[in-house]
Amino acid sequence: MLWAAAAFSMWGLSVLFWPLVEPTGALEVLMHRIIWAFAFSALIMTVLRRWKQLRGLSLRAWLLIAAGSILNAGNWGLFIFSVLTDQVVAASMAYFLNPIASATLGAIVLRERLRVTQLLALIFGIAAVLVPGIAAGANFWLPLVMASCFGLYALVQRVVVLDPIPTLTGESAVLTPLAIVVLVIMQLTGTGTTFSFGPGHVVLLILGGAVTLAPLLAFGYAARRTPLTTMAVMQYIAPIIQFLVGVFIMHEPMALSRWIGFGLVLIAVATFTTGEFRRARSARREKSAQSEKAASPEHSHSSEAEVQPQTVSRATNAAQPDPE
């Protein structure tokens, strides 16, 4: 749980890091984030000797990794854009909606059953984005697109069975050549700012890779040891921190419509989380009941009674000569 709290806290506090790389634009920052995330993850893969997990992957697996890399880059890019354009609150709304979007896309694409609580959470979540967006004429598409990118990315991750570090390494490896080309073009055309503000600025851009990897490492460690229902609740640490930073540190304006939207998203989160806890509790009770039934003496005797006639019958049949 401490590793999970560390991961989500780092994701939440990362909104304080990206403004340090200004005036570099979101596209250039994203390209650096891809390149240096690959560099750091490749170093970790070498130290841990995990490259064999990427060797021998099928073409289908690499196509899925490439699709995941595009969706992940889209989510990264929009997050950086939201931070650099003073839309941290909008980004936090997207991360509040992420699990709801994942459940909805799972119902649409994988034909999973959408429970009543998930449907209600979806309705409240969409209203939470549309109400302040329409009232203030803001970009309500930003949290919707970010949540959709993450939901689709989560669907891809359900098909690609790899650990977090090999997955991130493969995803960043796919996009790194393109990122290098984009940075070279930006430098040659005079639109790049990588070397325009001294070595300290370059160091900050490189550290963006570490800022990307550190929470992923903590999350990967926690995901294997923490119950899913606990992780489902703890993931809201990140958007809560982002919301508080946006309101009280970056002083983003909060009109009445935005507070109404925030209230609606909290209702959506509470509805969704309550439904997930009830489902997990029902599953545990059902599993416990099955275990108790299997361990009960009556069930054991009945099982033996059922087995013995079959054994006798088989022995009798084996003793009888073949009619032919």
Steps between C-alpha positions, in 0.01 A plus 500: 500500500793734569636434151155570353470822700847603380411430137173694500651784703785537249249505214301766680802716586646472149286801404752708696793373292394567141464880535874502580579418134320807365513668253551169317172400338295187568604321177872546562463397865310188392776402256761536775281304739480211252876496430616524860236260626644249253856578614420449869285193442766346273757552776272330753430215255875448461568502874213258570579289190143516373561549127401139431139597571501715186695259281295262292172691527264439213401763244155516659656572840715780357197648322313505831801659671512761222129573545555534874794732443289734284217508754741547791682779316166666430414489869847629595488779244157621605602490866810710432292736286244541779771579757684748277174678408371530860233230467608278789146475638378372162779240501402389850142448379636267230681287758189486715317360196769249395361187673147587393616539140684166518188321626285661230739410218525148640122471469499638145805324355525181707123466548541496876188558704469863612360502853245756620755678720742526206228642277401757762865592554541549125197734487621705798855506360396632159278760668793601721704587190224652287338725763803720577630473144181623337431759770846655474558433130807299595665206324285222642640272231839490675405277798273289278774431245760437773272252677418330169869465412571342838198270474607375157856463628371288790320277249823447309684419823250224573613325182875566527625287789826666601639654816484883527869566424522278186169645383614860543836416341331350197253787469767768526731304267231508231464880519860599578618513133206726413567716807866546399399601147247751633756657736761524222248668269400744775864590564576544129194718443569716806184398686681279752607632840705207631833687507363854524494537879825349621605159635258521792208496259641193322537323836134572582390354166707188569352471849159483334584138419563425868180682597321269256662177617509541880122475560473216248760299692319560829167415339635179347633391840171585675268346239636150569456526878195719561134388461334642189220659701757683712683619188169614352446737792863612536525603134290806584793636703653634175204707371424630851857632527480645148171672580638650823817618321296656221270687739725599790851519349442591137190703592287390206162678502219289649161629395184355655454273198845346556420429865174338386700290255742400775206398719356291218831324439524417871151348479612301195811377683300406812240314290763314299712409802201382704395273216850355468522431874160330499603283206827404668319422828244281320778316320683436829181374668426267209855366504489453877167317476639267236809432712289424808275272298798314359653462848181388680485132621162438339636612165803273542284195585266565211796535268637165620159341455486629148849378419468147640221373269691633202811317616306175552329541166831554325650197675201286404513615140869431491444145628232418242621355166453694182162404345664474162 
